[in-house]
Amino acid sequence: MAFKYLIVLAYIVSATLAQMSNSNFDATQCGTQKRCINIPNNCQSGGNCQYQISYAPSRDGKSMIIELYGRRDSPSMQYVAIGFSTDTQMGNEPVAACIVTPNGQAQLSYSFNQEGRRNVPLGPINPSDSQLLSTLPNLQRSYNLLLARGPIQANGQLARHTDRQALSTMTSMAQ
């Protein structure tokens, strides 16, 4: 079973959307209308991919549409997350995650990984929340993308990931 999410992240917070679907990652527009990353590199969409990411600027150019796919190997895989890091290690980066709640709903979560691998939630998501302005990444810069998936805690927050992957090359989503 697989799950996929659509996240709209803004250059400066303007919109947020989370959507869950049981369908596989749509790779038909990769290379033409959106850029895509598959992990492992040679995996086939809907087959053996552990993670797939696509990104493209919104039509108005003021935000970035990021689609995350994480293979759900077990019911304990309750979230897929992406961190925007200046290195390949966890710590000091903003994180966007899509969570499958116990009642099966998709929920968008923003948090910040502090030093010492402590994930701090930024509270309920409100697209006009100015608290997020200082924590969302500037998507015009290049980042190492840190991907993770795993369970959630009883309080709904991210638990320690059971699977992770760091892209070893810097990625610029604005290009």
Backbone as CSV, one residue per row, in Angstrom:
resi,resn,N_x,N_y,N_z,CA_x,CA_y,CA_z,C_x,C_y,C_z
1,MET,0.846,-1.179,0.000,0.000,0.000,0.000,0.887,1.236,0.000
2,ALA,0.506,2.253,-0.712,1.304,3.465,-0.806,0.446,4.667,-0.440
3,PHE,1.114,5.733,-0.023,0.385,6.969,0.181,1.141,8.107,-0.453
4,LYS,0.414,9.121,-0.830,1.005,10.242,-1.543,0.348,11.510,-1.040
5,TYR,1.093,12.571,-1.029,0.601,13.831,-0.522,0.989,14.956,-1.447
6,LEU,0.201,15.981,-1.439,0.506,17.191,-2.175,0.655,18.297,-1.156
7,ILE,1.782,18.969,-1.181,2.036,20.063,-0.256,2.343,21.295,-1.072
8,VAL,1.728,22.376,-0.744,2.071,23.637,-1.372,2.837,24.436,-0.328
9,LEU,4.118,24.690,-0.595,4.943,25.501,0.282,5.180,26.832,-0.410
10,ALA,5.095,27.906,0.322,5.266,29.218,-0.286,6.688,29.719,-0.096
11,TYR,7.176,30.553,-1.058,8.450,31.252,-0.863,8.344,32.051,0.427
12,ILE,7.298,32.784,0.586,6.913,33.427,1.839,5.477,32.979,2.032
13,VAL,5.147,32.497,3.205,3.881,31.792,3.427,2.709,32.479,2.729
14,SER,2.093,31.780,1.805,0.896,32.307,1.156,-0.202,31.261,1.060
15,ALA,0.161,29.986,1.011,-0.867,28.955,0.888,-0.353,27.641,1.431
16,THR,-1.247,26.824,1.928,-0.902,25.496,2.410,-2.035,24.547,2.053
17,LEU,-1.664,23.372,1.556,-2.675,22.396,1.178,-2.117,21.012,1.426
18,ALA,-2.896,20.153,2.013,-2.496,18.750,2.148,-3.620,17.893,1.597
19,GLN,-3.255,16.915,0.849,-4.261,16.044,0.237,-3.707,14.628,0.223
20,MET,-4.511,13.670,0.607,-4.069,12.285,0.619,-4.787,11.513,-0.470
21,SER,-4.054,10.617,-1.074,-4.626,9.795,-2.131,-4.016,8.410,-2.039
22,ASN,-4.760,7.392,-2.377,-4.227,6.037,-2.391,-3.608,5.682,-3.728
23,SER,-3.628,6.600,-4.669,-3.058,6.306,-5.979,-1.546,6.424,-5.938
24,ASN,-0.909,5.923,-6.974,0.539,6.004,-7.061,0.967,7.373,-7.553
25,PHE,2.229,7.640,-7.390,2.838,8.895,-7.827,2.663,9.050,-9.335
26,ASP,2.226,10.212,-9.783,2.032,10.470,-11.212,3.319,11.028,-11.807
27,ALA,4.020,10.198,-12.549,5.299,10.593,-13.136,5.165,11.069,-14.578
28,THR,3.948,11.164,-15.096,3.776,11.495,-16.514,4.254,12.901,-16.866
29,GLN,4.269,13.823,-15.912,4.695,15.192,-16.192,6.139,15.460,-15.778
30,CYS,6.819,14.435,-15.283,8.214,14.603,-14.859,9.079,14.994,-16.054
31,GLY,9.877,16.022,-15.866,10.769,16.476,-16.923,10.143,17.483,-17.866
32,THR,8.820,17.600,-17.830,8.168,18.583,-18.703,7.528,19.699,-17.885
33,GLN,6.599,19.345,-16.997,5.914,20.358,-16.203,6.373,20.400,-14.755
34,LYS,7.110,19.402,-14.342,7.644,19.373,-12.984,8.942,18.585,-12.974
35,ARG,9.781,18.865,-11.977,11.010,18.100,-11.804,10.728,17.002,-10.792
36,CYS,11.371,15.855,-10.987,11.102,14.706,-10.124,12.397,14.068,-9.638
37,ILE,12.332,13.516,-8.441,13.435,12.755,-7.855,12.857,11.420,-7.410
38,ASN,13.480,10.326,-7.828,13.073,8.979,-7.422,14.158,8.372,-6.553
39,ILE,13.753,7.664,-5.515,14.702,6.974,-4.644,14.210,5.551,-4.459
40,PRO,15.017,4.538,-4.817,16.328,4.650,-5.470,16.201,5.210,-6.885
41,ASN,17.321,5.688,-7.413,17.332,6.395,-8.695,16.663,5.639,-9.833
42,ASN,16.831,4.348,-9.894,16.325,3.578,-11.036,14.954,2.947,-10.789
43,CYS,14.264,3.372,-9.745,12.964,2.762,-9.452,11.910,3.226,-10.452
44,GLN,10.868,2.433,-10.560,9.759,2.734,-11.462,8.562,3.200,-10.641
45,SER,7.923,4.262,-11.090,6.760,4.800,-10.395,5.714,3.703,-10.189
46,GLY,5.206,3.604,-8.960,4.207,2.592,-8.651,4.802,1.227,-8.386
47,GLY,6.116,1.096,-8.469,6.768,-0.193,-8.268,7.594,-0.220,-7.002
48,ASN,8.909,-0.182,-7.176,9.811,-0.367,-6.052,10.358,0.931,-5.476
49,CYS,9.758,2.079,-5.763,10.240,3.354,-5.222,9.923,3.457,-3.728
50,GLN,10.906,3.860,-2.958,10.694,4.125,-1.542,10.178,5.550,-1.337
51,TYR,10.733,6.487,-2.127,10.314,7.887,-2.080,10.271,8.432,-3.494
52,GLN,9.359,9.347,-3.726,9.341,10.123,-4.961,8.943,11.547,-4.590
53,ILE,9.611,12.499,-5.208,9.353,13.911,-4.962,9.172,14.576,-6.310
54,SER,8.207,15.451,-6.405,8.123,16.315,-7.579,7.953,17.735,-7.075
55,TYR,8.420,18.686,-7.869,8.259,20.085,-7.488,8.184,20.947,-8.729
56,ALA,7.378,21.987,-8.609,7.185,22.942,-9.701,6.630,24.226,-9.104
57,PRO,6.981,25.369,-9.685,6.388,26.616,-9.205,4.892,26.642,-9.505
58,SER,4.145,27.321,-8.653,2.717,27.495,-8.917,2.544,28.390,-10.141
59,ARG,1.331,28.432,-10.647,1.076,29.232,-11.855,1.430,30.699,-11.669
60,ASP,1.192,31.241,-10.466,1.492,32.653,-10.244,2.953,32.886,-9.859
61,GLY,3.716,31.807,-9.671,5.132,31.920,-9.353,5.429,32.359,-7.935
62,LYS,4.422,32.461,-7.081,4.627,32.925,-5.713,4.782,31.790,-4.713
63,SER,4.537,30.580,-5.136,4.674,29.436,-4.237,5.187,28.237,-5.016
64,MET,5.546,27.218,-4.284,6.102,26.005,-4.860,5.175,24.844,-4.519
65,ILE,4.836,24.037,-5.505,4.024,22.847,-5.267,4.982,21.669,-5.148
66,ILE,4.948,21.015,-4.003,5.829,19.878,-3.738,4.954,18.663,-3.475
67,GLU,5.187,17.601,-4.227,4.445,16.360,-4.063,5.394,15.330,-3.462
68,LEU,4.984,14.734,-2.354,5.781,13.705,-1.681,5.062,12.370,-1.781
69,TYR,5.825,11.340,-2.063,5.302,9.981,-2.058,6.231,9.176,-1.172
70,GLY,5.670,8.444,-0.244,6.449,7.537,0.582,5.767,6.188,0.604
71,ARG,6.496,5.159,0.317,5.919,3.815,0.298,5.488,3.451,1.716
72,ARG,4.280,2.977,1.853,3.758,2.591,3.165,3.851,1.083,3.286
73,ASP,4.952,0.623,3.864,5.221,-0.806,3.984,4.442,-1.469,5.113
74,SER,3.985,-0.678,6.077,3.247,-1.230,7.208,2.325,-0.151,7.774
75,PRO,1.344,-0.546,8.586,0.451,0.449,9.189,1.182,1.451,10.083
76,SER,2.369,1.084,10.581,3.116,2.011,11.435,3.775,3.140,10.644
77,MET,3.785,3.046,9.330,4.284,4.150,8.501,3.172,5.184,8.430
78,GLN,3.204,6.147,9.340,2.105,7.100,9.457,2.459,8.498,8.968
79,TYR,3.694,8.726,8.577,4.035,10.027,8.014,5.149,9.894,6.991
80,VAL,5.190,10.871,6.111,6.308,11.060,5.199,6.692,12.527,5.355
81,ALA,7.998,12.792,5.471,8.455,14.148,5.761,9.639,14.522,4.889
82,ILE,9.784,15.824,4.678,10.923,16.359,3.945,11.521,17.496,4.769
83,GLY,12.833,17.417,4.969,13.569,18.470,5.660,14.471,19.184,4.674
84,PHE,14.659,20.470,4.873,15.471,21.298,3.988,16.733,21.674,4.752
85,SER,17.840,20.965,4.481,19.057,21.089,5.271,20.207,21.683,4.460
86,THR,21.103,22.360,5.169,22.306,22.879,4.518,23.423,21.842,4.526
87,ASP,23.201,20.705,5.198,24.155,19.593,5.183,23.359,18.295,5.064
88,THR,23.986,17.170,5.263,23.270,15.896,5.137,22.858,15.316,6.486
89,GLN,22.975,16.113,7.539,22.652,15.643,8.881,21.394,16.326,9.406
90,MET,20.653,15.617,10.239,19.469,16.174,10.868,19.885,17.172,11.938
91,GLY,19.210,18.286,12.002,19.460,19.327,13.000,19.493,20.695,12.350
92,ASN,18.703,21.599,12.865,18.612,22.982,12.372,17.990,23.090,10.998
93,GLU,16.885,22.403,10.774,16.195,22.576,9.492,14.684,22.527,9.664
94,PRO,13.987,23.259,8.786,12.530,23.176,8.761,12.096,21.868,8.112
95,VAL,10.953,21.364,8.561,10.431,20.081,8.091,8.946,20.243,7.758
96,ALA,8.556,19.723,6.628,7.138,19.628,6.265,6.803,18.144,6.228
97,ALA,5.717,17.773,6.871,5.333,16.359,6.922,3.848,16.212,6.650
98,CYS,3.506,15.116,6.040,2.113,14.718,5.889,1.903,13.506,6.769
99,ILE,0.888,13.609,7.601,0.609,12.591,8.609,-0.730,11.931,8.294
100,VAL,-0.789,10.617,8.449,-2.057,9.897,8.394,-2.515,9.749,9.838
101,THR,-3.605,10.419,10.191,-4.107,10.373,11.559,-4.753,9.012,11.829
102,PRO,-4.978,8.661,13.110,-5.596,7.370,13.417,-6.952,7.154,12.733
103,ASN,-7.682,8.239,12.423,-8.971,8.074,11.739,-8.828,8.104,10.220
104,GLY,-7.574,8.058,9.710,-7.330,7.948,8.279,-7.282,9.255,7.515
105,GLN,-7.348,10.373,8.213,-7.290,11.676,7.561,-5.838,12.107,7.346
106,ALA,-5.616,12.900,6.300,-4.289,13.460,6.048,-4.199,14.812,6.731
107,GLN,-3.044,15.057,7.341,-2.836,16.309,8.056,-1.450,16.835,7.726
108,LEU,-1.336,18.119,7.452,-0.059,18.742,7.171,0.554,19.234,8.466
109,SER,1.844,19.012,8.632,2.544,19.409,9.843,3.832,20.130,9.474
110,TYR,4.070,21.267,10.115,5.359,21.946,9.995,6.057,21.846,11.337
111,SER,7.348,21.605,11.298,8.120,21.522,12.528,9.541,21.977,12.239
112,PHE,10.346,22.006,13.284,11.736,22.407,13.131,12.595,21.409,13.889
113,ASN,13.603,20.867,13.212,14.545,19.967,13.871,15.635,20.804,14.522
114,GLN,15.672,20.778,15.844,16.715,21.491,16.568,17.970,20.634,16.637
115,GLU,19.057,21.230,17.121,20.271,20.449,17.374,19.916,19.320,18.330
116,GLY,20.614,18.221,18.236,20.338,17.087,19.097,19.170,16.254,18.612
117,ARG,18.739,16.504,17.378,17.694,15.704,16.738,16.346,15.787,17.444
118,ARG,16.053,16.942,17.976,14.761,17.155,18.625,13.840,17.868,17.647
119,ASN,12.682,17.270,17.370,11.715,17.835,16.441,10.689,18.637,17.228
120,VAL,10.581,19.925,16.918,9.672,20.815,17.635,8.526,21.225,16.712
121,PRO,7.291,20.813,17.036,6.148,21.217,16.208,5.952,22.725,16.283
122,LEU,5.456,23.300,15.192,5.208,24.738,15.159,3.747,25.074,15.401
123,GLY,2.976,24.105,15.835,1.587,24.361,16.174,0.651,24.097,15.014
124,PRO,-0.631,24.384,15.234,-1.619,24.171,14.169,-1.260,24.984,12.928
125,ILE,-1.559,24.446,11.774,-1.203,25.102,10.521,-2.324,26.036,10.097
126,ASN,-1.950,27.272,9.906,-2.851,28.295,9.385,-2.075,29.032,8.310
127,PRO,-2.520,29.031,7.062,-1.745,29.633,5.975,-1.334,31.077,6.207
128,SER,-2.047,31.810,7.065,-1.682,33.204,7.302,-0.851,33.376,8.564
129,ASP,-0.414,32.289,9.167,0.316,32.316,10.427,1.704,32.906,10.239
130,SER,1.955,34.080,10.808,3.252,34.742,10.646,4.361,34.017,11.392
131,GLN,4.029,33.130,12.331,5.043,32.358,13.050,5.858,31.510,12.086
132,LEU,5.249,31.086,10.992,5.935,30.218,10.049,6.920,30.965,9.163
133,LEU,6.808,32.291,9.078,7.643,33.051,8.154,9.125,32.841,8.381
134,SER,9.543,32.720,9.632,10.970,32.588,9.902,11.447,31.147,9.834
135,THR,10.545,30.187,9.678,10.964,28.795,9.709,10.851,28.080,8.376
136,LEU,10.022,28.575,7.471,9.941,27.934,6.163,11.206,28.220,5.373
137,PRO,11.637,27.276,4.579,12.862,27.495,3.812,12.651,28.481,2.670
138,ASN,13.722,29.169,2.315,13.726,29.992,1.110,13.954,29.028,-0.042
139,LEU,12.923,28.714,-0.784,13.011,27.672,-1.805,13.796,28.104,-3.038
140,GLN,14.322,29.330,-3.034,15.187,29.751,-4.127,16.641,29.373,-3.848
141,ARG,16.944,28.919,-2.634,18.281,28.430,-2.287,18.367,26.932,-2.564
142,SER,19.583,26.412,-2.536,19.791,24.966,-2.694,19.865,24.309,-1.323
143,TYR,19.302,23.113,-1.226,19.283,22.369,0.031,19.591,20.900,-0.218
144,ASN,20.097,20.252,0.833,20.102,18.799,0.873,18.712,18.418,1.369
145,LEU,18.038,17.578,0.637,16.700,17.159,1.043,16.813,15.918,1.920
146,LEU,16.253,15.993,3.107,16.237,14.876,4.042,14.824,14.309,4.036
147,LEU,14.697,13.050,3.722,13.394,12.396,3.652,13.287,11.380,4.773
148,ALA,12.102,11.267,5.345,11.893,10.298,6.415,10.443,9.848,6.401
149,ARG,10.228,8.679,6.962,8.876,8.172,7.170,8.889,7.330,8.426
150,GLY,7.756,7.267,9.090,7.701,6.510,10.329,6.378,6.675,11.039
151,PRO,6.349,6.310,12.329,5.113,6.361,13.110,4.899,7.747,13.727
152,ILE,3.691,7.955,14.239,3.417,9.156,15.015,3.210,8.748,16.466
153,GLN,3.380,9.719,17.369,3.168,9.488,18.784,1.673,9.567,19.097
154,ALA,1.301,9.177,20.311,-0.104,9.220,20.729,-0.675,10.636,20.651
155,ASN,0.184,11.651,20.835,-0.272,13.040,20.775,-0.321,13.586,19.343
156,GLY,-0.025,12.736,18.351,-0.091,13.142,16.951,1.183,13.737,16.388
157,GLN,2.210,13.880,17.218,3.475,14.433,16.747,4.335,13.338,16.125
158,LEU,5.301,13.762,15.306,6.197,12.804,14.658,7.011,12.047,15.695
159,ALA,7.078,10.742,15.553,7.967,9.917,16.372,9.262,9.723,15.583
160,ARG,10.239,9.119,16.209,11.509,8.874,15.527,11.235,8.058,14.259
161,HIS,11.821,8.508,13.170,11.586,7.850,11.887,12.160,6.439,11.880
162,THR,11.501,5.564,11.143,11.979,4.191,10.996,12.713,4.010,9.675
163,ASP,12.629,5.016,8.818,13.331,4.980,7.539,13.712,6.408,7.187
164,ARG,14.911,6.579,6.646,15.342,7.921,6.257,16.250,7.837,5.049
165,GLN,16.347,8.948,4.361,17.184,9.042,3.168,17.613,10.494,3.041
166,ALA,18.880,10.728,2.785,19.383,12.083,2.537,19.928,12.135,1.124
167,LEU,19.501,13.132,0.369,20.066,13.316,-0.966,21.441,13.940,-0.801
168,SER,22.439,13.358,-1.420,23.823,13.805,-1.221,24.179,15.026,-2.048
169,THR,23.335,15.408,-2.975,23.613,16.596,-3.777,22.612,17.687,-3.429
170,MET,23.084,18.910,-3.474,22.224,20.052,-3.191,21.181,20.176,-4.302
171,THR,19.964,20.492,-3.919,18.865,20.616,-4.866,18.262,22.007,-4.755
172,SER,18.105,22.660,-5.876,17.417,23.947,-5.921,16.050,23.724,-6.539
173,MET,15.021,24.016,-5.792,13.667,23.787,-6.286,13.181,24.915,-7.182
174,ALA,13.870,26.037,-7.168,13.425,27.192,-7.957,13.854,27.101,-9.412
175,GLN,14.698,26.143,-9.746,15.187,26.052,-11.130,14.395,25.062,-11.935
